[in-house]
Amino acid sequence: MPTTKSSNTVSNIRQVPLAFAQANTAFVSANNVAPQVQPAFSTANSAGLYANASFLQANAAFTSANNVAPQIEPAFLKANSAYASQNATGTYANSAFTQANAAFSSANNVAPQIQPAFSTANSAALYANGAFIKANSGVQYGANTTSNSFFALPKGTTAERPASADIGSIRYNTTLGRIEGYLVSSGWQNILADNYSVEYLVVAGGGSGGGNWGGGGGAGGFRTNAELSISSGTVYTVSVGAGGTGSSGQGSSGSISTFGSVTSAGGGGGAGGSAGISGGSGGGGQGTLSGSAAPAFVAGSGNTPSATPSQGNNGADGTNGGGGGGGGATSSGSSGSTSFGNYSGSAIAGNGGNGTASSISGSSVTYAGGGGGGSYNATGGTGGSGGGGPGGGPSNAPGTAGTTNTGSGGGGNAGGGGGVGGNGGSGIVIIRYSGSQRGTGGTVTSAGGYTIHTFTGTGTYTA
């Protein structure tokens, strides 16, 4: 019936103002988004403009709905009046109902446009936020700064290095204590190293003793420094000199020991058919049985080549019947007695020079003592402190070897039957620094708050 249709339509019309109010509230919220979107970059701004266009369309729809609303109720009244008065006016009433339905359709069409508008605005805001973050991070690159603070680098151990980093990448290596960069051809390379100080002891191999009233072997050069600056990540070559090999004739010199550019000279061989050899410490001179106080062959000089402070001392000349002592790190060798004649009396051979004590290993140890001279018919000379070998005597007794890894000289042979002088002791290299371990190489120990690297053979120290 027309009257029933009019009643339902009027009921729906009364809900339109509430729908308009809710829609307007939604638009107010949507419009509040716009001021947040505007500061975004051009892409975000374009999205905001698109959202605003959507809002304008929605407003236009609401305006259209508002314009229609005042016409709805009069239309229904006219329709009811027309139906009440006469049936002939039904066409006019149907037209009014059509207008009312069109108004509702316009209002309903607004709702689907509101949600997409909000979604578009929200997406624009998120995109703008991402653009701001990217822009903010971008100022770290290709830009100057007046900050007096710092720029933090990634850091990690050698084991934590990226296996294949981007070319030009930089990081701080906590294992090696350095800033390093990645190159395509050679991988991770040092840029800036963290220097630190080490203490070192470098002792060369000792010389062997000479034969036939032979002179004692000279100690290997003794060099130490309490403060040497080295660079983290740098590899330093370490070599430990062997002691000289004893023979029935001329003693042989020990070999050099090195730590990087620091070199200690091998100890000179003791005289035994020719003069004592110069070296870190000089080899002792050979004795004589001629009845003359003059030595058969003179001793060698110490601190050869010259180093500051001195790395050793001179050997001593031999006497009638006894060889001279080899030089030590602290003192020169000594000559024996000259108070007897040819083949008679007691030939007292010279003693080896004393070595020098060092506590670099964590306890006090004396190194680089000279070897004692050999005696024809009495006790050979004593070896110097620190491991110098005593000289042989009497009756062709061989000289005693210098102590291993002290760089001490071997004792001279007593002579008279082809005996041999004692071998020189091998050298040693010790490096230590304060605190926990930073470098690698050698045998690593710790004592008294120091980390200690001890080398008894050739190797490398990586700082």
Number of C-alpha atoms within 10 A of each C-alpha: 5 13 12 8 11 17 13 10 17 15 10 10 18 12 10 18 12 11 14 17 11 12 19 15 12 15 19 11 12 20 16 11 19 19 11 15 24 18 14 22 16 12 13 24 19 15 22 27 18 16 25 20 13 20 21 14 16 23 17 13 19 21 15 14 22 17 12 18 20 11 14 23 18 13 21 23 15 17 23 17 13 17 18 11 9 9 10 10 15 15 12 15 22 15 13 21 20 13 18 23 15 15 22 18 12 17 23 16 15 19 15 10 15 19 14 14 23 21 13 17 27 19 17 27 24 14 19 24 18 15 17 16 11 11 12 10 10 11 11 11 7 6 7 8 7 5 7 6 6 6 7 8 10 10 16 15 13 14 9 11 14 12 8 11 15 11 13 11 13 20 19 23 23 14 18 22 22 21 21 20 19 20 16 11 7 7 13 24 14 18 13 15 19 13 16 16 14 18 17 24 23 30 37 38 40 53 49 46 59 47 39 37 45 51 57 63 62 62 58 52 40 34 25 20 13 13 13 13 10 18 18 22 23 15 16 18 15 26 24 26 31 28 38 33 23 32 24 24 23 27 41 30 36 36 29 26 31 23 23 14 8 14 20 31 34 38 51 44 47 55 43 33 20 18 24 39 32 29 37 43 45 44 55 55 43 42 40 25 21 14 16 17 18 16 24 26 25 27 37 31 27 32 26 24 14 13 15 7 11 18 30 37 34 34 45 36 32 39 35 32 39 45 53 47 51 59 50 44 36 23 21 30 39 27 30 28 19 22 16 18 16 13 15 13 13 20 31 29 41 38 36 44 39 29 32 19 16 14 10 22 21 16 11 11 14 18 31 43 41 57 55 50 56 51 42 31 25 19 22 37 34 25 37 38 23 26 29 42 38 35 43 40 27 22 17 23 27 31 40 31 32 39 24 19 26 31 45 52 56 49 51 59 47 39 32 16 13 16 24 31 46 38 37 47 37 33 36 29 27 22 26 26 23 17 13 11 17 17 23 14 18 20 11 16 14 17 14 10 11 18 21 27 23 19 24 20 18 16 14 17 19 16 23
